[in-house]
Amino acid sequence: MTTSTVAEHGDPEPDLFSAELVAEPFAALDDLRRQSAAVYLANYDFWVMTRYDDVRAAAADWQSFTSAQGVALLPEFNGNLVGSVLASDPPEHDQLRAVLSEKLAPKGLSKVRSDIRGYADQLVEQVVSRGRFDAVVDVARVFPINVVADLVGLPQEGRDKLHPGADATFAGFGPFTPYLQERLPAVRGYHEWMAQMTDRAKLTPGGWGEVVMDAVDDGRLSMLGAIKTISAYMTAGMDTTVNAISAMLRLFADSPEVWSTLKSEPTLAGPVFEEILRLETPVQGFFRVTTKEVTVGGVTIPKDQRVLLHWAAANRDPGHYPDPARFDIRRNPLDHMAFGYGVHACAGQGLARMEAVTLLEAFIERVDRFELTGPVVRGGNPVVRSLDSVLLSILSTRS
Amino acid sequence: MGVEIVINKAACEGHGLCELTAPQVYGLDEEGQAVLKQPVNESNQAAAEAGARVCPVAAIEIRR
C-alpha cells in the first residue's frame, strides 16, 4: 500500500495518536471527513473512516469488516484479544456474548438499580459535604469502577489496579505511543490480577464472575475464555464510563445553563448523557479488517486492510448532526456511535446509562451549581478521550 | 408504500431504545424483548422507522 488519498490531496498526513491531536483531535477529523469516505494513513498503515453513515454501515457489516483478527492496531495486542467477545464474529461471538447478556440486559439490570442508586447517593453525599472535590479522581474514577467490580464480584483488595490497568489496556488498541510504553507494566499487572479471578474463592457468590465460571464448568467457555471474558467486560466498563462522567461534570461547570435546565427537568438526565457521549465520545474508534475488496463512498479499500471505524468523528459528522460541536440538551442523539453499533455494540450500555442517570439524580438532589476551581487537566490516552483532573466546588441546596 | 417491521429476536437484547423513541409502536414483553404493539401503517410509519433506527444492535429491520 503506497497510494494515499491524503497525498493525492496534497495535505500533510495527520498523526491521530500524537499528543497534539489526542488533546485536540476535531479539526483533523473534520479534514479527514471532508477529504473522502476512507483515507489511507501510511504512517501506521491503516484506513480511517469518519463519516457517520459509512461508519455505521461498516459496523453493521461484520461479514466485510471482521473483528476476528483483532480490533486493535498492533499484532502484539490483537494476539491477546482474538477469541474474546470483542475480537470474534458470529456465531462464536454470539455464544460468548450470551454468557452475560441476560445480566447486562436492562431487564436483568433492573434488579440492581436500587443498589447502584444507593451507592451514588452515598458517594455524592460524601463529596458534597466536602464542598470541593476532583470530579475525575473522587467521583468518575470511583463510582463506575466499584459498581462494575461489585457486579462482577471482585474482591476489594487490588481494585486500585483496575483503572490504571484498563486505561493502559485501552492505549494498547493503538500504536506503540510513549503513553503506552510507560504503561506496559500496568497492563501486565492488571491482566495478571484478572487471571487470578477465575479462582471462585475470590469471587462474591451470585456475581457475574460466578456466571462466567459456571459457563466454564458446563463447557461453554474455556478457562482462557473466562479470563478474556471477565477482562473484556471489566476493561470495557471502566475508562469509558469514567471519562463520560468526567466530561459531564466538567460540562456542568463550564455551562451552568445546562445544569440549571437539568435541575428543573430531571428527566433530561438520559438525554444529557447521550449528548455528552456523542460530543465527547470516550473510545475514539476500534479497528476492523476487510475480508474482501470494499468500496465506500467511491473509495476502494483492498482486502486484508486494517480500517479504523472512528466513532468520535462519526459523532461529529455535520451531515448527520447539525451544528455538531454544540452541546444541545434536547438533541437526545440515541443513534450516536459512542457504543459502536451492530453485533459488537457495547453490551454494557444499559449499565452505563443506569450509572450515569443514578449519579445525575444524586447530584440533582444536592447541588445547585458547579464551579471550576482549577485548570482542567486532559489525559493523554491516545485511544480514549480522557480527563485527569477537574477540580470543582459546589453550591449546595443544603448548605 | 407500506413497510414491514421485522424484529430479530435473537439479536434483541432489550435495550429498550425503540420503545423510548416510539412508545406507540414498540414495547418490551415479559422477557424484556422488543415487540410491535400495533401494526405499522401510514400513520405510524415514521415513528416505527425512528424506533428501528436507534436500535443499538441492529435488531429491527425495515422491509420496504
Interface residues (C-beta under 8 A of the other chain):
Chain A: A60 D94 S101 L104 A105 P106 K107 G108 L334 D335 F339 Y341 G342 V343 A345 C346 A347 Q349 G350
Chain B: A10 A11 E13 G14 H15 G16 L17 L20 T21 L28 E31 G32 R53 V54 P56 V57 A58
